[in-house]
Amino acid sequence: MKAGKPEKAFPTLYKIGGEVYAREEMAGIQATLDDVSEKVDFKALFNPKFRVVLLIGMVVAVFQQWCGINTVFNYAEEIFTAAGYGVSDTLFNIVITGTVNLVFTLVAMFTVDRWGVKN
């Protein structure tokens, strides 16, 4: 739709929900595209009024990577070995940790989808 080829978008939308759904979605997409009148200017990010927000976002992202679940996965072997687990128990615990992460990621995704994203 964005590339100006609605004839290619329609079959995909039709497969998802039928003709009525496809036509409604195409109309919605076109309305959204009509509302977007200008391109995003990334230079605006460096405007002094956004400096604090940009800095906070970067610090939060770095902090999350430094102390988040990635640390557990990257150092899982060392963590479980230091806790006194043997090789087979360490592997089992890594699998359990990954499985729990996957399950709760899916729970979070479905929860956000159900509640919707607040603007």
C-alpha positions as CSV (number, residue, x, y, z in Angstrom):
1,M,0.0,0.0,0.0
2,K,2.8,2.4,0.9
3,A,4.5,1.7,-2.4
4,G,1.3,2.5,-4.3
5,K,0.5,-1.1,-5.2
6,P,-2.8,-1.9,-3.6
7,E,-3.3,-4.8,-6.0
8,K,-0.5,-6.6,-4.3
9,A,-1.8,-5.9,-0.8
10,F,-5.4,-7.0,-1.4
11,P,-4.6,-10.8,-1.9
12,T,-2.7,-10.9,1.4
13,L,-5.3,-9.1,3.4
14,Y,-8.0,-11.3,1.7
15,K,-6.2,-14.4,2.9
16,I,-6.1,-13.1,6.4
17,G,-9.8,-12.2,6.9
18,G,-11.8,-12.3,3.7
19,E,-13.0,-9.6,1.3
20,V,-14.8,-7.3,3.8
21,Y,-11.8,-7.3,6.1
22,A,-9.4,-6.7,3.2
23,R,-11.3,-3.7,2.0
24,E,-11.7,-2.2,5.5
25,E,-8.0,-2.6,6.2
26,M,-7.0,-1.2,2.9
27,A,-9.1,1.9,3.6
28,G,-7.6,2.2,7.1
29,I,-4.1,1.8,5.8
30,Q,-4.7,4.4,3.1
31,A,-6.2,6.8,5.6
32,T,-3.1,6.4,7.8
33,L,-0.8,7.0,4.8
34,D,-2.8,10.1,3.9
35,D,-2.3,11.4,7.4
36,V,1.4,11.1,7.2
37,S,2.3,14.1,5.2
38,E,6.0,14.5,5.9
39,K,9.0,12.2,6.4
40,V,10.6,11.7,9.7
41,D,13.5,14.1,10.3
42,F,16.1,12.3,12.4
43,K,17.9,15.6,12.9
44,A,15.1,16.6,15.2
45,L,16.5,14.0,17.7
46,F,19.5,16.2,18.2
47,N,17.4,19.3,19.0
48,P,18.4,20.6,22.5
49,K,14.9,20.1,23.8
50,F,15.1,16.3,23.2
51,R,18.6,16.0,24.6
52,V,17.5,14.9,28.1
53,V,14.9,12.4,26.8
54,L,17.4,10.9,24.4
55,L,20.1,10.6,27.1
56,I,17.6,8.9,29.5
57,G,16.6,6.5,26.8
58,M,20.2,5.6,26.0
59,V,21.1,5.1,29.7
60,V,18.1,2.9,30.3
61,A,18.9,0.8,27.2
62,V,22.6,0.4,28.3
63,F,21.5,-0.4,31.9
64,Q,19.0,-3.0,30.8
65,Q,21.7,-4.7,28.7
66,W,24.2,-4.6,31.5
67,C,22.0,-6.0,34.3
68,G,19.1,-7.6,32.4
69,I,18.3,-11.2,31.5
70,N,21.1,-11.1,28.8
71,T,23.6,-11.2,31.6
72,V,22.0,-14.3,33.0
73,F,22.0,-16.0,29.6
74,N,25.6,-15.0,28.7
75,Y,27.0,-16.1,32.0
76,A,24.6,-19.0,32.8
77,E,27.3,-21.6,32.8
78,E,29.5,-19.7,35.2
79,I,26.6,-18.8,37.5
80,F,25.3,-22.4,37.8
81,T,28.8,-23.8,38.1
82,A,29.6,-21.3,40.9
83,A,26.4,-22.3,42.6
84,G,27.7,-25.9,42.8
85,Y,25.8,-27.6,40.0
86,G,27.4,-30.3,37.9
87,V,27.6,-30.3,34.2
88,S,24.3,-32.0,33.5
89,D,22.5,-30.0,36.2
90,T,23.9,-26.8,34.7
91,L,22.7,-27.6,31.2
92,F,19.3,-28.6,32.7
93,N,19.1,-25.3,34.6
94,I,20.0,-23.3,31.4
95,V,17.2,-25.1,29.5
96,I,14.7,-24.3,32.4
97,T,15.8,-20.7,32.5
98,G,15.4,-20.3,28.7
99,T,12.0,-22.1,28.8
100,V,10.7,-19.9,31.6
101,N,11.9,-16.8,29.7
102,L,10.1,-18.0,26.6
103,V,6.9,-18.7,28.4
104,F,6.7,-15.4,30.2
105,T,7.7,-13.5,27.0
106,L,4.7,-15.1,25.3
107,V,2.5,-14.3,28.3
108,A,3.7,-10.7,28.1
109,M,3.0,-10.5,24.4
110,F,-0.5,-11.8,24.7
111,T,-1.2,-9.5,27.7
112,V,-0.1,-6.5,25.8
113,D,-2.1,-7.5,22.8
114,R,-5.2,-8.1,24.9
115,W,-4.9,-4.8,26.9
116,G,-3.8,-2.8,23.9
117,V,-1.1,-0.3,23.7
118,K,-2.0,3.1,25.3
119,N,-1.0,6.1,23.2
